[in-house]
């Protein structure tokens, strides 16, 4: 059984899939407490659902793109058969994970969007650096950036690990309402970084505090 916080149909707000209709399966629980977390309700709220029940709920929306998120979805062992089933039923499957849990068991065919936690999150010591070697060419890496210190931390990792060459995209996302996107854009341009500025489109469409979107 899985503990599921919510399942909803919305517009993908992040990653290279931004703007695409997507079904989100948000799983309950996270073992990190990032300072900028925008889904703290996912830490504890949820109901038990079988993999079959989750698949039925997803299929009811008639959408072929599904993101498994959290919380931290890799905390639940049933997430692996869930992703296998979603792939087997013809879905495009995205996995959003905090980067501190091993990617080793993620099925082939799943597009992983992996956070690397910057110092401003308060959780950068939890990064599993061995995951950088587990990234596949279709995967994406996300840095949520609060300030200049975070930016330089992210920039140096991208260049040292050549993440912009080894993955489908590197995403720099300013903490909403804290770091101005214009400021982050100017830093990126000054350093001529081959990364993508990411704004959380759903927050601009529905508002920063609206759930289920």
N, C-alpha and C positions, 0 to 999 in steps of 0.2 A: 504494500500500500504506500501511496505517496501522501504527503501532507501538502495540500494545495492552498495557496493564499487567494488566488483569483485567476480566472480565465476570461479574457476579453478580446474583442476585435477592434482594432484601431489602425491608425497610420503609424508606420514605423518612424520613430523620431530620430534615430541615430544610425550610425554605420553607413556603409555604401548603399544600404537598402533604404535609406531615408526617403520618405514619401510613398513607400509601397504599402498597400494594405497588408496587415499581418495579424495573426492570432498570437496572443501572448499567454503563456502558461507560467504564472509566477508561483514558484515553490516557496514554502515557508522555511524560515530559519537562516541565520547568518552568524558566523563566528567572528566577524569583524565589526567594528563600530567606527566607520569613517566619519570624520567631522562634518562632511558635506552630504551625507547620505540623505536621499530624498524618498526612500521607501522604508522608514523604520517600522511601519505597520506590518511589514512582511517578516519581522523577527519572530513573532509569536502567533499571529492570527492565521487560521487555516482550518481545513476540514480534510478528513481522510477520503481518498479516492483511489480506486484501482486504475491500473494502466488502461484497461478497457473503457472505464468511465471517462478518463481524460481524453482518450482518442475520440469517443462519441461526442464529447463537448466541443472539441476542436472541429470535428467534421461538420457539426451543425452550422458553422459559420460559412462553409463553402469557400474557404480561402486556402491556397496551397502553400503559403509561407507561414511558418510557425517559429516563434522564438521561445526558447526555454530559458527562464531567467529567475531572479529571486529578489531578495535573499541571496544565498549562495546555493545554486541548484546541485552542485557536485557533492553536497553534504548528504544527499539522499541516494542510497544505492539503487533504488528503483528508477532513477533518472536514466540509467543506461538502457534498460529494456524499453523505456518510453521512447528514447531517441531512435532506437532500432526500429520500433513499430512505426513511428512517424515516417522514417525514411522508406520503410517497406510499403507504406500506403501512398507513396508518391509525393510526400511533402518536401519542400525545401526547408531545412531545419537549421536554425541559428541557435547558438548557445552563448549566453552572456555569463561570464564567470569572473570572479575577482582576482584570479591569477595566483592564489595562494594554495590551491588544491591541484593535485597532479592532473594533467590532461591525458595521461597515458591511456586511459580506458575510453576516451571519447571516440565514438564510431567514425570510420571513414565515411565521408559524405556530409558530415556535420560541419558547418562553418562556425568556428569558434571566434568569438569576439572577447578577447582577454584583456582585462585591466592590468596595468602595472601601477601599483599604488605609489603616488608621489608623497614627499614628506608632509605636505599640507593636509593629507588625509588622516595623519596620525597612525597609519597602519603600514608604512613602507617597510618596516622590519619584517613583515609577514610575507613579502613577495617570495614565491618559489622560483628562484632564478633558473632552475633546471627546466622550467616550462618553456623558456625561450627556444631551447633546442627541439622542443616537441611541436612547435608551430608548423603548420603546413602552408603551402603556397596560397591556398584559398582563405586562410585565416586573416583576422584583423587584430590589431593591437590598439588599445585605447589608454590614453593618459588624461585623467581629469586634473586640471591645472588651476590652482588657487592664486598663485603669485609668481613673481620672477624666480624665486628659488625652485618652485615646482617646474617651471618652464626649463630652466637650465638642467635640472635633474633629468627630465624627459628627453631633451635635446641630446644630451651626452649619451644616454642609453641607446637612442635611435641610431646615432652615428657609430658608436662603438660596436653595436650588434648588427649593423646594416639592416635594420628591420624594414626600412623602406624598399629594400631590394628583395627580401626573403618572404614578404607577406603581401597580401592583396591590398592592404591599406594600413597606414598608421594615422590614428585619429587623435587630435588634440582638442579637448573639450573644456572650455572655461567653466569654472564653477558658476552656475546660474545665479545672477544677482550679486556676485562678488567680484569677479574679474571681467572687465569690459571686453567683449569679443574684438573690438577695434584694437585694443592694446595687444592682445594675443596675436592678432593678425600682423601687426607691425613687427613684433618680435620674430615671427616666422619668416616674414619677408626679408628682414634685415639679415637673417642667418641663411637665407635661401634654402630652407628645409623642404624636402620632398615629403611633406605630410599634409593631411587634410584637416582644415579647421572645421570642427563639428559643433553645431548648435543643436540643442534638444528641441526639435521642431514641435513636438507635442506640447511643450510648455508655452510656446508662442501661439499655438492654435487654441488650446483650452485653458491655459493658465498653469502656474507652477505647482499649485496645491490640489489639483483635481485628480482623483483616483479613477482607475479603470479606463484610462485613455493612453 
